[in-house]
Amino acid sequence: MLKGKVALVTGAGRGIGKQIALTLAGYGADVIVNYNGSKEKAEAVVAEIQEQGGKAKAVQFSVSDYESTNARITELIAEYGHIDILVNNAGITKDNLVMRMSEEDFNAVIDTNLKGTFHTIKILYRQFLKQKAGRIINLSSVTGLMGNGGQANYAASKAGVIGLTKTVARELASRNITANAVAPGYIDTDMTHAMTEDAKAATVGVIPLKRVGQAIDVAEAVAFLASEKASYITGQVLSVDGGMGM
């Protein structure tokens, strides 16, 4: 389904990003596994892809740093000749009530989750125009649609990703380039493992499907949007949340 395509997945060393990288590789894409601080985990993802007969490499840069991101992506374009799929998955949380949230924590989440998404899109913008083809898939969140107590910075960043996605979709549509967002709900990852059992039970209680989602659920949605099967879909938000955001 994605044979011959090159996919850049940010924050792909663990969790949802890891599964997206594995899934895209399983569909035939050459995957660039971006990481910021977890070199060993990223290289383990690459090794797993290669063991399954796929192609991948790990590349370090922080999406919040425009200069280093620009330098690395420019090198990747020169190396591969093209990048066809951009998956903006890199994200962090620094939760607290608004009254207790520091300026630094608010900015850090915006810088990675929202500005980081802007940075990679901006850097690849001309390349996609030159190719007259490309798929941009940005990871938002059910929190960006509904809000969530204690996550003002995260919710704002993920809501911003939706606005950015729709704007980019409008700008690039005439060149056969699509941009869509995927909004996961409560997914079983390292991030959710940090929640208390009471908090987990309360969250599952408001999910109509009454179960936790898996990273593969999100990854398959991303793969669909990256494929030709989704060539007439752009500017949309695909919620993968068990009905949580209805």
Secondary structure, DSSP 8 states (H G I E B T S, - for coil): --TT-EEEETT-SSHHHHHHHHHHHHTT-EEEEEESS-HHHHHHHHHHHHHTT--EEEEE--TT-HHHHHHHHHHHHHHHS---EEEE-------B-GGG--HHHHHHHIIIIIIHHHHHHHHHHHHHHHHT-EEEEEE--HHHHH--TTBHHHHHHHHHHHHHHHHHHHHHGGGTEEEEEEEE-SB-SHHHHTS-HHHHHHHHHT-TT-S-B-HHHHHHHHHHHHSGGGTT--S-EEEESTTTT-
